[in-house]
Amino acid sequence: MSANPAVSALESLRERLNRSASAIRPIDQTIGRCRVADRAFYVLGWLLLVLSLSVLALLMWNLASAGLSRINWQFLTSFPSRNAARAGILSPWVGSLLVMLVTASTAIPLGIGAGIFLEEYAKKNKFTTIIEVNIANLAGVPSIIYGLMALGLLVYTFELGQSILTGGITLGFLILPIVIVATREALRAIPQAIREAAYALGASRWQVIRQHLLPYSLGGISTGVIIALSRAIGETAPLITIGALTFIAYLPPAPFQERAWLFAENANIVIAADVPIESAPIDWDLSVSKSEDRPRVLPGSFSSGTILLQVRPREERDNPDAQRPVVERTVAIDLSPAGAESTLRGFAAALNSVEGVDAEIDVGWRLTLRSEDDQEFRFVRDPTGVLHALGIPPGGGRHGPLAWLNSGFTVLPIQMFNWVSRPGTDFMANAAAAGVILMIATLGMNAVAIVLRYRLRKRIKW
Amino acid sequence: MILEPRSTSRANNAATLIEPRPGAVSGIALAPVGTGSMAQADPYADTRIKAEVRELSFFYGGSVQAVKDVNLKVPENAVTALIGPSGCGKTTLLRCFNRMHDLYPGNRYQGSIILNPHDGRGVDIVDRATSALEMRMRISMVFQKPNPFPKSIFENVAYGLRLRGLRNGQELRDRVEYALRGAAIWDEVKDRLQKPGYALSGGQQQRLCIARALAVDPEIILFDEPTSALDPIATGRIEELVHELKSRVTILIVTHNMQQAARVSDFTAFMYLAELVEVDKTDRIFQNPANTLTEQYISGRFG
């Protein structure tokens, strides 16, 4: 025992420690210092919390005080108008709602499917690792990049138009990474033991997913989806990029709606036309408005009238004081199904008489606008363009159940932006009111997410 | 305590390689071990063999060998315990029986486990051509930690039956009750079958899991350290249950607790470093092991 090296090492260490005074701080001093630091951090934390919350509160109060008085039934059920007091947010909120519908039905199945595949099926190899890293990266890509991609792919290549469908899919892509990540997190939170319990009874992979993993992760997934949607509902940049309208005074056609009905009921409109003329060197802006009070048009009793067609260079639109005259043509329209084609021909003829523009009509109600050097711009679908605005029934009859997908649209944040950029305080109040509505929508969605998570979570424990 | 190496068997070459040191703190033998004793009397003389493991090796992720050339007979309507120190491969071996390793990529089996080797309809459990789903339906498993589904007590037990296509009705209710009674938990849960399974205590949850495994009337139930997360009273109940169940079903149980192995099992297999060192009737293993390693392990000198 005497020659045990461990024991002698221990003794020499103890000697050395005993020889000199210890630098360890006395306990009461140590505690005193810690208490001061604790206290300081507590106060600092409170100050920062109060500061950040009061900035938020100030913003909300500012928004509410400017906009709350404008929020009434009329505001929610009126189209935008040149008259600030008569303007409303009917088309923007319907647009936001429908775009969100498309976004949800794109992003939810795709995102959940991809999440399940990556988490439950995919083998872990280099390829899937690259995919995983890039999904995380995609969530950080600026939203305007998604807009550019959608413009090239959906609008130009697949010719889906500047429609609700395009807008919805674009935002769907935008939030896809968030949904995928939320799905994977939710699946990962399920203990492996639960999976093994199900597999051990002879369940197949799909049965395990369908009967166990999906039900148990529903809380996490739906929270992620809702949070993602509440992000999408505030997006503007990608929608402007794909050509969402900034001012629109019609609603997308309801399923099976009578075609001619829509615009005739809204006389004070009509534009069609912030339609960007794709790659046309002469940057024409096309606007259409009625030259007289609207002809009353109801299903079954079509009537006729004339419209004023205005064509002017785009740069002029942004500069109201520009001297350049607007080219105006009056076109007679006949809103009966039989007269629609001749109306369109007259329309084309009027356009053709404008210098630098060459328009013709294809069979199947396709209006083509052609510049001198043969650049083409086609009004392929009626809601994005002129036919719709004119109330001409292309082919007559009723809209299909999904016709609204092809309709042009605007959304709440774009409408706000439009109003904010106008002179005068009246429109500012409108913008603030629209902002309040948007906040209510967003906060409401988040509240639903919280409640859902809490309630589903309570039913599931491991 | 007997520390002399026993050389009861000619086949046991491990014994000669190990020099037990009296009083040494560590007696862990790192020498290669033999493939078990050939006791003079066949321990399986009056049993019917339910499953037979033949030259089974198992590799994790394609390379790490966790089970090495194991031969083992699992007698019908009896309890066979797998004991051995942590990491010896006993749980890995157990999970070969219901192909749980198939769930993770890269795992590889070699050799065979023949289910019902003597009735002419023998099937190799670990053969790729054999359906893993079928094996899992015929061979149930109870896990280390109770893992009820976050569903009602009733649905937990009914799940295996539903997978077999049984719809709601009297038969489903009867079979669930039969399983819950079999797992000695019916009286505790009969009034709250619609309550969630996780609302039960740990011991009750484990018996619920046993009921779940029992409901599909399996040929074998695999127990993977079923009491390691339970208190002594709950453990006692599970052990009793295992004892009762063997008249209905063949049982293979992995345990860390040697007293448990001694209490509940009829046969005990000792594994060490991925190999099966010795298998015999439980009382022989604990009173008169043929292999020195086994003797050292059961007397608590390593593990």
Interface residues (C-beta under 8 A of the other chain):
Chain A: K123 K124 P191 A193 I194 R195 E196 A197 A198 Y199 A200 L201 G202 A203 S204 Q207 Q211 H212 Y216 R459 I460 K461 W462
Chain B: N98 M100 L103 P105 L133 E134 R136 M137 S140 M141 F143 K145 N147 P148 F149 P150 Y159 G160 L163 R164 P196 Y198 C209 R212 A213 V216
